[in-house]
């Protein structure tokens, strides 16, 4: 009799697991992680590590903010911006490594080259990459150089006299440097120094790249409004969306090869094409960053009345909420 009861309990457990829907796991993992949130407080760049505020040195710069944070080999890298009171309309691109400030706009400019903008940062091991655009000075015609910097050393990707765009994202994989670019109003990407227009995407702004199984992907919208995941490595395409007019962004893969993206309303996350998570309509307004780690979902959301409050949510539970002087911009999760 005892053996029969045990068998029935095992069978019931199996049926419960196998029949349960694919929903967000509400039980945080026992594996400890560090949660980093980049942003600003009282107009000064900062980040939060496990809800503890770390204020970044801004020198004499005003209205500084941390836009992106990456932690690698125990070092904390932050990319942000700010301006000087004497030039309030000229934003400076800023970088902090373990709290030490570098003004990239000044450091990467020379007597002959002026930095027009730094678009993004990536970190691989101890190597730090930035992508951006410089303008050649003292010429009768405008001449620009599209470039990336590895540990401060500049590599010119391309030169042009008709820029009409900007760099938007950088990703490094297997020593190849990928830079997304708006050129002549069209969206494409450079692989090292070779430019590639995103296939069938006449005008399709999207956020950056995603890496999975040593392959690099991007997400974009085709001319017929169909969102598509593009495997750049294999040159293959996967149409996605609930309908042909669906519009998705923020491509992301977890450790189990599941693919996630956000819908056009910024209020829902899809997992493998199926609705996975939506903001709480009573407190949430929009998702603008998210991470999956140890089967836990971390979201960075605009909350409150018309998105006036920033919140960080773990498995549908608020774990950090900004006050009126604070603003959150990006998330990064590190396994201890």
C-alpha positions in Angstrom: 0.0 0.0 0.0 2.8 2.4 0.9 4.5 1.8 -2.5 1.3 2.5 -4.3 0.8 5.8 -2.5 4.4 6.8 -3.4 3.9 6.0 -7.0 0.7 8.0 -7.1 2.4 11.0 -5.6 5.2 10.8 -8.1 2.7 10.6 -11.0 0.7 13.5 -9.7 3.9 15.7 -9.5 4.9 14.7 -13.0 1.4 15.7 -14.4 1.5 19.0 -12.5 4.8 19.9 -14.0 4.1 18.8 -17.5 0.7 20.5 -17.7 1.7 23.8 -16.2 1.8 26.8 -18.6 5.0 28.6 -19.6 4.7 31.4 -17.1 7.2 33.5 -15.2 8.9 31.7 -12.3 7.8 33.4 -9.1 10.4 31.7 -6.9 13.8 33.4 -7.0 16.8 31.0 -7.5 18.9 30.1 -4.5 22.0 30.9 -6.5 23.1 34.4 -5.4 23.4 37.1 -8.0 24.4 40.8 -8.0 21.8 43.1 -9.7 23.3 46.3 -11.2 21.1 49.2 -12.3 22.6 52.2 -14.1 21.1 55.7 -14.0 21.2 59.0 -12.2 20.3 60.7 -8.9 19.9 64.4 -8.5 21.4 64.9 -11.9 24.5 62.9 -11.2 25.5 59.6 -12.8 25.3 56.6 -10.5 24.4 52.9 -10.3 22.8 50.7 -7.7 24.4 47.3 -6.8 21.8 45.2 -5.0 19.8 48.3 -4.2 22.9 50.1 -2.7 23.6 53.5 -4.3 27.1 54.1 -5.8 27.6 57.7 -7.0 30.0 58.3 -9.8 32.5 61.2 -10.0 31.2 63.7 -12.5 34.0 66.3 -12.1 32.6 69.7 -13.3 30.1 68.1 -15.7 26.4 68.7 -15.2 23.3 66.5 -15.6 25.4 63.4 -15.9 23.8 60.0 -16.3 24.9 56.4 -16.6 23.3 54.8 -19.7 24.9 51.4 -19.7 26.7 49.2 -17.2 28.8 46.0 -17.8 30.6 44.0 -15.2 33.5 41.8 -16.3 36.3 40.0 -14.4 35.2 42.0 -11.3 35.5 45.4 -12.9 32.6 47.7 -13.3 32.3 49.6 -16.6 29.8 52.4 -17.1 29.0 54.4 -20.2 27.1 57.7 -19.9 26.9 61.4 -20.8 26.8 64.9 -19.4 27.6 68.5 -20.4 29.7 71.5 -19.2 27.9 74.7 -18.1 29.8 76.6 -20.8 28.4 74.2 -23.5 25.0 73.1 -22.3 24.0 72.0 -25.8 27.1 69.8 -26.4 26.8 66.4 -24.7 30.1 64.8 -23.6 30.4 61.0 -23.9 31.6 59.7 -20.5 33.2 56.4 -19.3 33.9 55.1 -15.8 36.0 52.1 -14.9 35.6 51.2 -11.2 34.5 54.8 -10.6 37.4 56.5 -12.4 36.0 59.1 -15.0 37.2 59.5 -18.5 35.7 62.0 -20.9 35.7 60.1 -24.2 34.8 63.1 -26.2 37.9 64.9 -25.1 40.2 61.9 -24.9 39.3 60.5 -28.4 39.4 64.0 -30.1 42.7 65.3 -31.6 43.8 68.4 -33.3 42.7 66.9 -36.6 39.7 64.9 -35.4 36.7 65.9 -33.4 34.5 63.2 -31.8 30.9 63.8 -33.0 29.5 61.1 -30.9 30.1 57.7 -29.2 27.2 55.3 -29.8 27.8 52.3 -27.5 30.2 50.2 -25.4 31.0 46.5 -25.2 33.4 44.7 -22.9 35.1 41.4 -23.7 37.2 40.1 -20.8 39.4 43.1 -19.9 39.1 44.7 -23.4 36.8 47.7 -23.7 35.2 48.7 -27.1 33.4 51.9 -28.2 31.9 52.8 -31.5 31.5 56.3 -32.8 32.0 59.0 -35.4 34.8 61.6 -35.7 34.9 64.6 -38.0 38.1 65.6 -39.8 38.9 69.2 -39.0 40.1 72.1 -41.2 38.7 70.7 -44.5 36.8 72.7 -47.1 34.3 69.8 -47.4 32.9 67.7 -44.5 34.7 64.4 -44.0 33.8 61.9 -41.3 35.3 58.6 -40.1 33.2 55.8 -38.7 35.3 54.0 -36.1 35.6 51.8 -33.1 38.1 52.0 -30.3 39.6 49.0 -28.5 41.2 50.1 -25.2 41.6 53.6 -26.6 43.2 52.6 -29.9 41.1 53.8 -32.9 40.3 51.6 -35.9 38.7 53.4 -38.9 35.8 51.3 -40.3 34.9 53.7 -43.1 35.2 57.3 -44.3 32.4 59.3 -45.8 31.5 62.9 -46.8 27.8 62.2 -46.6 27.2 60.9 -43.1 23.5 61.3 -42.7 23.3 58.9 -39.7 25.0 57.6 -36.6 26.4 54.5 -35.0 24.0 52.9 -32.6 25.4 49.6 -31.2 28.6 47.6 -31.0 29.1 43.9 -30.3 32.3 41.8 -30.4 32.3 38.1 -31.2 35.3 35.9 -32.0 37.4 39.1 -32.5 35.0 40.3 -35.2 33.6 43.8 -34.4 30.0 44.4 -35.4 28.6 48.0 -35.5 25.0 48.9 -36.3 24.8 52.0 -38.4 22.3 54.4 -39.8 23.7 55.4 -43.2 21.8 57.6 -45.7 18.7 57.0 -43.7 19.0 53.2 -44.0 19.8 50.7 -41.3 22.6 48.2 -41.7 25.8 47.0 -39.9 29.5 46.8 -40.3 31.4 43.6 -39.8 34.9 45.0 -39.2 35.2 47.3 -42.2 32.6 45.7 -44.5 29.2 47.4 -44.6 26.0 45.2 -45.0 22.5 46.6 -45.5 20.0 44.7 -43.3 18.2 42.5 -45.9 14.7 43.7 -46.9 14.7 46.4 -44.2 14.4 49.8 -45.8 14.0 51.7 -42.6 14.0 49.6 -39.5 15.4 50.9 -36.2 16.2 48.2 -33.7 18.4 47.8 -30.6 21.7 46.1 -31.3 22.8 42.6 -31.4 22.2 39.3 -29.5 24.6 36.4 -29.2 23.6 32.7 -28.9 25.7 29.6 -29.3 28.6 31.6 -30.8 26.3 33.1 -33.4 25.2 36.7 -33.7 21.7 37.9 -34.4 19.7 41.1 -34.8 16.0 41.8 -35.0 14.3 44.1 -37.5 11.2 44.9 -39.5 11.0 44.1 -43.3 9.3 46.3 -45.9 6.0 44.5 -45.4 6.0 45.2 -41.7 6.9 41.6 -40.7 9.3 41.4 -37.8 12.2 39.1 -38.4 15.1 37.6 -36.4 18.2 37.6 -38.6 21.0 35.2 -37.9 23.9 37.2 -39.3 26.4 34.3 -38.9 24.4 31.9 -41.0 22.5 34.5 -43.1 19.1 32.9 -42.1 15.8 34.5 -41.3 13.0 33.7 -38.8 9.8 35.6 -39.2 8.1 36.2 -35.8 5.0 37.9 -34.5 1.5 37.1 -33.6 0.4 38.8 -36.9 2.1 40.2 -39.9 2.0 43.7 -38.5 3.7 42.8 -35.3 6.6 45.1 -34.3 9.3 43.7 -32.0 12.6 44.9 -30.5 15.2 44.1 -27.8 16.2 40.6 -28.9 17.6 38.4 -26.1 18.6 34.7 -25.6 18.8 32.9 -22.3 21.2 30.1 -21.4 18.7 27.5 -22.6 18.5 28.9 -26.2 15.1 30.5 -25.6 14.5 33.7 -27.5 12.8 36.7 -26.1 11.7 40.1 -27.5 9.4 43.0 -26.5 6.3 44.0 -28.5 5.7 47.5 -30.0 3.7 48.7 -27.0 6.7 48.0 -24.7 4.3 46.4 -22.3 4.8 42.7 -23.1 7.7 40.2 -23.5 7.4 37.2 -25.8 9.3 33.9 -25.3 9.7 31.7 -28.3 6.8 33.5 -30.0 4.4 33.1 -27.0 3.3 35.9 -24.7 5.4 35.5 -21.5 5.1 38.6 -19.4 3.1 41.9 -19.3 3.4 44.9 -17.1 1.0 45.4 -14.3 -1.5 47.9 -15.7 -2.0 49.4 -12.2 1.6 50.2 -11.6 3.5 49.6 -14.9 3.7 51.7 -18.1 6.5 50.3 -20.3 9.4 47.8 -20.3 12.7 49.3 -21.5 15.2 46.7 -20.4 15.1 43.1 -19.2 17.3 40.2 -18.4 16.8 36.4 -17.8 19.1 34.7 -15.3 18.7 31.4 -13.6 15.2 31.2 -15.0 14.3 34.5 -13.2 13.0 37.5 -15.1 14.4 41.0 -14.3 12.6 43.9 -15.9 13.3 47.7 -15.8 10.0 49.5 -16.2 8.5 52.9 -16.3 5.8 52.8 -13.6 3.4 55.1 -11.9 1.2 57.8 -13.5 2.3 58.1 -17.2 5.7 56.4 -16.4 6.9 59.0 -13.8 8.4 56.3 -11.6 11.1 53.8 -12.5 10.9 50.3 -11.0 13.0 47.1 -11.1 10.9 44.0 -11.0 12.0 40.4 -10.2 9.4 37.8 -11.2 6.5 40.3 -11.0 7.7 41.7 -7.5 9.2 45.2 -7.2 12.7 45.0 -5.8 13.8 48.6 -6.4 11.8 51.8 -6.9 13.2 55.2 -7.9 12.2 58.3 -6.0 11.5 61.6 -7.8 15.2 62.4 -7.9 16.3 59.1 -9.5 16.2 57.6 -12.9 17.1 54.0 -14.1 18.5 53.3 -17.6 19.8 49.8 -17.8 20.2 46.4 -16.0 23.1 44.0 -15.7 23.0 40.7 -13.7 26.2 39.0 -12.4 26.4 35.5 -11.0 28.3 35.3 -7.7 
